[in-house]
Amino acid sequence: MILFRRYRFSLPLAVGLLVLGLIVISQFSGYNQHGLLETFKSAYHQGTGSFMSLSKHQITKNQLIFPYKFPVKKEGLKEYMQKNPKSFNSTELKKPSIVKAKYENINENDVKNNPITDELLKSNFKSHNMSVFHSSKNTNLDLTKCNNIAKTFDQTQINDPVNVQVSLNEMLTKILNQASTDPYLKELSPFFIDELELQLKYNVVDRFWYRLAGSSVWLEQYQVHFMISRILYSPKGTRNSPILSFTYAQIFDKNWKELVNSKLVVPTNNEKSMNDDDNEDSKIFFKTMSFPQVLNIPFWHDYDNIEGKYYGPEDPRLLLTKNSKGYEEPLIIFNAYHRKLSHFDDDVDDHVLMKTEFFRSMFMCWPWQTQSGKENTDGISNAEYDNRIYNKVVELKIKNLPRQKKQKNWTPFISIDQRSKNGFDKTINFIYRWANLEILKCDLIGDTGLCSFTYRLDNNLSPQAQIGPLRGGTQLMNVRSILNSRNDIDLDKIIPPNREVWIGFARAHLDDCGCGNNMYRPNLVIIVKDTVDVEIKELTDKPFKQSKDFYKISHISSSISFDIPIIGWDLMNPKKICVGSNVLIPNGISSWSIESFDQENSKDNWILNDYMTLSLSISDFTVHKIDVKGLLSQILNEKSLFYSPSSNNEKLLNQPTTKVVSDPEKDLSKSLNGYNNDNVVCALEGSTRFCEQYGKDEEKNYEDHSLFYEEELNEELETDIDKYEKQLELLNIEKQVENFPSNNKKKKSK
């Protein structure tokens, strides 16, 4: 289905575009480019996120943190560690201080400690409107009617974005020092080891190494933020063509101070006991994880074939799942290039041969769990790697479909209804496609990673069809999960039966829209699932009813700026905002907490204070976070989504009925509101208008940026680059001389 239709100029279209234009202009109020350019001067010269004040944002302490619900009391932890020397090696741990996470300020209304701090409550929030298109009316893809489904979320507020800092020099120096002893880093070191030593020597690592795509989750059991980010290496110094990526893990306290040299005691699988008797299933095994660290995520690679190859986990996204032992644990979703062997017949003889094929596929990784070897990523067993320990990964595969050459940008979310039925998460869901909405459900248990479509707006659409400009983004947060963080909320008075609602941020990728080659921006999305009994009529049997899930995008916004100014894609010319790509990408919802909820005194609207922390990347160069206040409050008071305090307003909920969905003659896209692409088209058109307006504003402001970057910074950096390149050239010549056949003969004769 075509998402953008071009209409001849008409008065209705002009009115519609005028409304969209006014909506777009509101996004630029409070927009300050000067502020970010000034803060980027330090980051640009010193490396990604490398600031003089970095130490103020770190706490270096050798501490071992046990989860709150660890089955041993605090006073018995030392004895427990002594009885389990394999899990708690005293030599490696170096006598840490032992901490058992505890909840503070627990009262009857707040049984779970959230990451809200006094600093957050006192933060300087400012209003930030969001332009949203709902699904309560059908527009039949008519852009002149977008104003009929447009509304403004005007109760949301934001504070200033904060860079979650990391010193690339410090991190890479540690990697260099560990590359000879750490098995995982040793495996990857041929890609970078010689160059890295020179890059650190001449202080030019920020020209070849980058950190981006940071996302985090709040580990309530440990009272820490668990963050992962993508570290990529590009020998050519181009961020969009790296040869290698790996995943860097950190933990932070409530105040977002990094805990350096701290360790978590986490539940894990135990491979040695997998073949034992059934009683082993009732045991919980633990291990220690030290932070910060590079996660040992396995992936296929070839040292001799790096041209045009992007090895390692890309676009990592993080969310929390509940395992069968009752613990919440992080799950990483990523895509990676990998190898598979398949059978084929060459028609020459009677033998069936093996053919090597390569794919970019979606994977899941459990950072707390392990596997031996990496046959599942390399396609075959390899004695060099078979006994090495990696993080557990599983490839995601769609049933009854051949493996596609490229899979990316699946958006994960968890069903709390399914969790309640099973006691833990057996499955995970994904938005496979936003336009012409498609939903996948995949196995979390076992190693199959099998997925099947549970909803398709258009059953005639080929799964191989192009995804469209709306894709990826953050994980989706389940509203029931957010409300469950308190015990003073009666969910049955808010959420209609048989309904689940998720909130997140997709991202729109628009080409040639008015600023550079392409623009990326977040789009707020709200997904609704209604479970309905459908009457099934068979030829021989009596009719029976079967539950079926119906999904729709109930609300979607046009591009959101969050008042975050952008630097240019070319880091050597950061003031050139509309040259190349203009990028602000939402990576993850770090936390979403309710500070107060006055359900008793809510009359026409629900009264609550909520705070969400969102992680983003600017120009694929940074890891930033920003706090959003009041978004849940705004959404809970949407009458088409939830009950209101004074009435059930069922007519406004637009829930499908058994009668309608059971009628084979009815076209649901016309019979029901929202089961179409109407609001998606309007949101993308609004995003295009945003891009056009942004480009016009940047043309006016271009000269204003010229004062914010000193030329000597570039000159000094170029001098260091020249020294590095000359030294690297000499090193390469020495290697070539060593590999001359005559030299090899001399070595053998010795």
N, C-alpha and C positions, 0 to 999 in steps of 0.2 A: 504494500500500500504506500502511495506517495505521501510523504509527511508534509511537504511544502507545495502548496498549489499556488500558482501565480494567477491573479485575477486582473482584469482590466480595471482601470481606475474608475471608481464609483463613489457616490456620496456615502453609502453605508460602510464601504471599505475605509474611506478617509476618516470617518468617525471612529471606526474600530482601531485604526492605526494611531489616531490622536490619543485615544485612551491608553493604548500600549506605550506611546511616547511619554505620556505623563507618568505612567507607572515606572518606566525606565529612569526618568530624570530623578525620581525620588530615591533611587538606589545610589545616586552620586552625592546626596547631601551628606556633609561631614567627611567627604573623601579628601584625604590629605596625602599627596605624593611626597611632599618635602620631608615629612617625618621618617618614612621608611628609607629614603635615600641616605639620610644622615646616619641612621643606624647601620646601614649596609656598608658604610665606608670601612668600619672596623672588621666586619665579617669578610668583606671582599679581600682585604689586604692580608689578613691573618689566616684565612681558610674558613671553610664552612663551619659556622657556629663557634668559631674560636675567638673568644673575647678575653680581655685582660682580667675581667671579673669572674672568670670561670670558677675559680676556687670557692667563691662565695656561694655557688650553687651546688656544692658537693659536700658530702660527709664521708670521710674515709674512716672506716671502722671495721675491724675484724669481728663480725657478729654473725651468729648462726640463728636464723629466725624460723621457729617452728610454727605451724598453723594453729589458729585458735582452738580448733577441734581435734588437735592431735591427741590420740588415745592414751597419753601419759601425762600425769600432772607435772607442773614445772619443776617441783623439787625432785622428781624422779628421772629427769631427762639425762643427767650425767651418767647415772647407772645404766640407763637404756642405751646410751651411746657406747659405753664400755662393753655391753653384751652384744653389740652389733658393729664390730670393728670393720667389716667389709664396707658398710654403708657410711661409717664415720671414722675415716682414717685420721688418727690424731696427728700424724706427721704432716699430712696435707692440710689439715684444718688449722694447725699452728695455734692451738689453745684459744679458740674464739670465746667471746662472751656469749652466753646462751640466752636467747630471748624467745619467749612464747607470746605471740601476738595477742593482744587483749583489746576488748572493746571499751571505749571510754564513753562516759556520759550516757550510759544505757538507761532508758526509762521505758515505761509501758507503751509509749507511743513511737519509740524509735529503737527497735530491737536489733537493727543492723547498723553498724557504724558506717557512715558514708564519708566520702572525701571532701565534704564541705568544710572549709576553714574560716576562721575570723577574717583572714586576709581577703578571701573571696567575697565574703559578705560586705566588707568595707570597700570593695573595688569600685572604681568609678565607671558605672554603667551608663550608657547612652542609648537612646531609642534607635532602633534599626528596623525599618519596615521591610516586609517581604511581600512581593507581588505573586499571588497564588491563583491558580485556576482549578475550580472544583468540578465535580462530576454529577451534580444534582440535576443538570439539564443536558440534553443532547443538542449538539450544534451541527451535526452532519458534516464535520470538517470544514465548515464555512468560517473563514477568518474574520469576516465582518461581524460575526456573532461572538467573538472572543470576550467582548466586554460583558456579555450576558452571564458568563461563568467566571468573571474576574472578581477578586476581592483582595483586600489588603490585610495581612497579619500585622496589626499595629501595636501589639502589646509586648513585642519582643525587644530585648535590650542586649547590647554587647559591650564588652570592655576592650581594652587594647590588646592586640596579639602579642604573644611572648615567644621568643626564640628558645627552644629547648636545646641548650648548648652542648656541644661536644668539641673537644680539641682533636682535629684530625691528626696532628703531629703526635700527640700523646697516644692515641689509639693505634696508629700505624707503627709507632716505635715499639709498642708492646707486641704487635703482630710480628714484626721483624725479629724480635728477641725470642719469640715462642715458636717460630717457624721450623726450627731444627728439632724441637722436642714434641710439640703438639701434633698428633697424627693427622688431624684434619687440615691444619694450616700447612703442614709439610706436604700433603697431597696437592694443595693448591699453589704452593710457592713457586713452581716453575713458571707460572704465568707472570710473576711480578718481582721475584726476590732480588734480582740484580738491579733492576730499575729502582725499586723502592729504596734501597740503600743510598743510591745517588740522589733520589728525590728528597729524602730527609736531610742529607748532607747540604744540599743547596736550597733547602726550605721552599720547595716548589710543589709539595704534595697536592695543594689545592688546585693545581692545574690538571691533575690526572686522576684524583680521587674525589668522590662526591658522596654526600650522605643526604638521603631524601626519603620520602614515603614513610614517615614515622607514624605509627599507630600504637595505641596503648589500651589496656583494660585495667580496671581497678580490682585488685585481688583483695577482697574483703577479709578473707581468712588470714592474710598476712599484713593487712593495712599498708599496702604499697601499690604504686602504679607499676605495671609491667609493660615496658615499651620495646618494640622492635622497629628497626629502620633498615633501609636498604643501603648498603655500601657498594658502590660500583667503581670499577677501575677501567679507565680508557687510556691506553698508551698514546693515542693521538690527541688526547685532550678534548674530546667531544663527548658531551654528556649523553647524547642520543645514540651513540654507537659504542657502548662498552663491550669489552670482551669477557668480563667477569663480574658477577654480583654475589654478595653473600649477606647474611642477615645478622645484624648486631643487636644484642639484647641488653637492656639496662633495667634497673629498678629505681624508683623514686619514692620518697616519703610523701605524706599528705601535702606538704608545702612545695612539692616539685623540686626538692633537693636530691640530687643523685646519690644513692648509697653505693659507694665504691668499696670493693673488697668485702661486701656483705654476701651472705649465702642464705638460700632458702632450702628448707627441708620439704621436698615435694613428693606426692604419691606417684609411683611409676609402675610400669609392667616389670615382670621378672622373667626373662627368657628361660632361665635354667629350670624354672618350676612349671613351664607351660605344659609339659608332658606328664606331670605328676598326677596324683589322684584328685578327685573332684573337690576334696576338702581345701585344696590350695586356693580355690576360687574365693573363699571367704576371707583370705588373708589380704592385707594391704601392705605393699612394699614401698619403701621410701628411699630417696637418694638426695644428695646435696647438690645444689647448683650455685656456682659462684658468679658474681656480677661485678662489672660488665663482662660479656663474653661474646664470641662469634659462635652462633649455633651451628651444630654439626649436621646441617641439612644435606643429604646426599644428592648428587646430580651427575649426569653423564658429561664428560668433557674429553677433549682431544688436544693435547699440548701443541701438536704440529698443525692443527687446523683451526686458526682463530679468525681468519678473514671473513667478515660477515656473520660470525657466530656470536651469540649472546649466551654465555654459559651461566648457570646458577639461578637461584630463585628470584623472580621478578614480581613487582607489584604486590608485596606481601600485605595481607589484610588480617586483622586479628579480631577474634570474638571469644566469648566465654561459653563453654559447654559444661554440662553436668555429667560426670562419669558414673559407672555402675556402682562405685564405692561411695557415692554421695558427695564427692568433692567437685568443686568447680575447677576447671583447668582451661588454660588458653589453647586455642586452636588457630593455626596459621593457614590461610588460604593463599596460594600463589600459583603462578604459571612458570613452567620451565621447559627448556629444550631437552629432549631425551631421545633415546635410541630404542627401537624394537626390531626383533627378528621375526619375519613372517615366512610361511611356506609358499613356494610357487613351483609350478611345473614348467620346465623350459622346452617341453615337447621334443627334446633331442633323444632322451633315453627314458628308462623306466624309473629313474630316481626323482624324488621330490627334494628340491634344493631349498636353502634358506636365503632370504633376501633381507638386507639391512634397510630399514626405513627410519626416517627422523620426523619428529613431531614436536610442536609446542602445545603442551597439555596443561590442564588444571590439576593441582595436587593439594592434598591436606597434609599438614605436619603437626604432630603433637610434641612440643618442645620438652615436655616432661617424660616422654616415653622414648624407648630406644628400639633399634633393630640391628642385627648383624649383617654386614655387607650391603650392597646396593644393586642387587640383581634386578630389583623392580624399577630402577631408573636407567640402568645400563643395557638391559635386554638380555644379558647373559651373565653367568657366574664368572668371577675373576678372582683367582687365588690371591692376588695382591690386596684386594679389598674385602674378601669374604669374612675375615675375622675382625674387621674394624667395627667399632661401635658408632652408629649414627643416630640422629633423631629419627623417630618413626615417621615415614611418609607413605601415603597411599594415593595412587592416581585415580582421578574421577573419570568414569566412563559412562556414557549414555547407552542404555539397553537398546538392542535391536538397531543400532546405528554404527556404521563403520567409524573407526577413529579418524577424526578430522585433522588436517595438517596444522591448523592453528585454532586454539581455544584460549580466550582471554576474557577478563572483565566480568566474571560471574559475581553477583552480589549475594553474600550469605545472610541467612537469618534463621532463628530457632523458633519452633512452635512450643509455647508453654503448655498448650492443651495436650500435645503429644507427650511432653515431659511429665505432666501430671498423670496421664494414663499409664505410662511405662515406669515411672519412678526415676527415670534418668533419660538422657538424650540418646535415642537409638538412631535418629536420622537428623539430617541437616537439609535446609531448603536453600535454593538459589534463584534469584532473578536471572534467567538466561537471556531474556530479551525484554526491554522496556516498551518500546513501540511494538504493537501487536503482542501484548504481554504474554510471557511464557514462564512457567514455574517448574523447577526441578526439585525432586526429593531424592536425597542420596543416603546410602548406608554409612553410618558412623561406626558400627560394630563390625569386627572382622577386618579383612584386608581386601575386600572386593571393590569398594568404592563405586558400586553400581548405582546409577541414577535413572530415574524415569520421570517423564513429564506428568505432572498432576493437574496442570491447567494450561490450556493453549487458547488464546483468544481466537486465533484463526487456524483451524486444523488443516487447512489446505496449504499453509505456508511451509515451504521447505526449511528444515532445521539448518541447512547450509546457506540460507538467504542472509544478506548483509544485515548486521545488527542495527545500524543507524547511528545518528549522532549522539544519542543519549545512552550512556553505558557506565559500568563500574561504580566507583564511588565508595562510600563507607559501608560497613555492615548495617543492617536494619535492627533497630532496638524495638523489642516487644513492649507495648504499653503496659500490659499486665505485669511484666517483669519489673518495670520501673515502679509501678504502684505497690507491688509486693514487698518493696523495700521497707514499707511501714506496715504496722499491724492495726493502725487506727482507721483504715480505709475499708469501707464496705464495697468491694468491687462489683457485687451484683447490682448495686444501685447506679453504677457508672457504665459498665460494659454490658451491652446486650448479649443474651445467650447465643451460643453458636457463632460468635464473632471474635476475630482476633485482628488487632491493628498494629502495624509496624511503622516506624518513622526512621528516616535516614536521609542521606544526601547522595544523589547520583551526580554525574558530571556530564555537561554537554561539551562535545568537541565540534566546533564550528569552523569550517574552512572559508577563507577569503570573505569574512563577514564585515570587515571594516577596520580591523586592527591586525596587521601582520598577516602571516600565512594562515594561522589558525589561533583560536582562542579556546581555553578551557576554563570553566567556571562551575561552582556547585549549584545544584538545583535541589531544593527541598522536595522530598517525595513522601507520601503517606499511602501505604498499601493496606487494603481491607480484604479479609477473607471471611466469607459467610458460608457456613456448612448447612446444606439443605438436603432434605430427603427427596430424592427423585424417584418417581414412579416408573418402574421398568416393566414393559409389557413383552412377554415372550409368546411365541406362537402356540406352544403346547401347555405352558404352565399358567397359573393365575398371576396377575400383576403383583409385584412386590416392590418394596421401597429400599433404596440404597443411598447412603449418605454420599454427597459429592461436594467438593470445595469449589467455590466461585471466588476468584480474585479480581480486584480492580484497583487501578490507581485513582484513589478518591480525590487527592489533591497533589498538585505539582506546581512548583514555582518557576518563574523565569530565572535568569542568572542572578546569583547573589554575590555582592561584592564584599560583604562584612567590613566595609570601609578599610580594606587591606590594600595599600598601594603595592604595585608590582614593579620589579626591576626587569630590565630587558633580558632576553634569552642569552645574548652575547655578554658574558660577564666582563669582558674587556671594554664594553660600551653599554653599561647598565642603564644609562639614561635614555637609550633608544628603545622605548617601550613597545612600539608597534613595528619592530623589525624581527622577522622570524616568528617564534611562538610567544604568545602572551598567556601565562599559565598560573592558575590558582586551582590546586586539586585537593579535594577533601579526601583524607586517608582513613579516618576512623573516628567514631564517637568514643572518647576515652571513658567518660562516666556521665551518668544522668541521675541526679539525686533530688529528692523533695525535702526542702528545709522545713516547710510547714504545710499542713492541709487542714483547713477548717471546714470539714464536711457538715458539721452540725449547723453552722450559721450560713451555709451556702443557700441562697434563695433562687435567683434566676440563673446565676452562674456559679461554677465551682470556684472556691477561693483557695489558692495555693501559691506557694513560692517554690520554683524549681530552677535548677542550674545544670546546664549541660556543658561539658568540655569537648571541643572539637579539635582534632589535629589536622593540619593542612601543610602542603608544600607550596612554596613560591618559586616559580621558574625552575622547578626540579633542582633546587639548590639548597633548600632549607627544610627544617622541621619546626613548625610553629604550632602553637595552641592558642585557642581563643575561647572565652566563656560566653555562653548565651543564656540569658535569663528570661524566664516566662514563656518559653516556646511550648512546653507541655501544657501550661495553663491555657494558652491560646487554643491549642488543639483539643483539649478536653471539653472546651465549651463550643465545639463545632457540633451543632444539633444533628447533622447528618451522620455523625460518627458514634456519638455516645448519648446516653440518657442525660437529660438536664436535671438539676436538683428538684425542680418543682413538678416535673411530669416525665413520663416515659417517651413521649413524642415519637411513637413507633412509626407513624406515617412518614416522618422526615428521614428515617434511617435508610430508606431505599434498599431494604433487604429483599433478595429474591424469594419467591414463594414456590411451594411444591407444584402448585397448579401451573404457574408460568413455565418453570424449567422442565416440566414433564411433557409439555406440549411440543411435539416434533415439528409442528408447522410454524412455530414462533421463532423469529429471528431475535435472539437475546440482545444484540447490539441495538435493536430498535425498540424492543419491548421493555427493556430495562435501562435505566440511566447509568451511564458510566462504563458500560462494557464495550468500549470502543477507544479510539485514539483522539477523541476531540480535545481533551485538555492537554494532552501531550503536544499536539500540533500548535496549540495556542502558546504553550510554555516555550516551545522552541522558536516560534516567531518572536515572542517577547525577548528571548535570549539574543536573537539576531539584532533586534532593535537596541538592546543593551550594548552589543559589540559596536554597532555603528556609532552610537552616541559616545562611547568610550574612545573610539578612534578620533572623532572630531575634537573631543576635549584634549586629547594628547597632542594633537597638532598645535593647539593654542599654547599648551604648557611646555612644549619641547624646549624652548630656549631657557625656561626657568630652571631646568635641571642642570644646566652647564656649569653652575658654580659649585656643585656638590661633590665633584670628583676631581682630585688633584692629578695633574698629568704626571708628576714625578712618581706616583704610585705605579703606574704602568711602566715607566722607564726603568725603575728599580727592579720590578718583577721580570721584565724582558731581559735585563742583564743576567739575572740568576738563571733564567731559562737557557740563555746562550751558553753559560758555563756548564749547565747540566747536559745539554745536547752534545757539546764537544766531548765531555767525559764519557757519555754513553757511546758515542761513535768510536772512541778509542777502545772501550771495553768490547764492543762488537768485533772490532778488527782483531783484538787479542784472541777472541773465541774462534774466529775464522782461522787464524794461524794455528791454534791448537788442534783444529780439526783437519788440517792438511794431511793427506795420506802419508807424506814423508815423515811428519811428526809422530803419527800414530805408529809407524814402523819402528821409529827410535824408541818409543815408549815400550813397545812389545819386546824389543831386543834387550832392554834393561831388565 
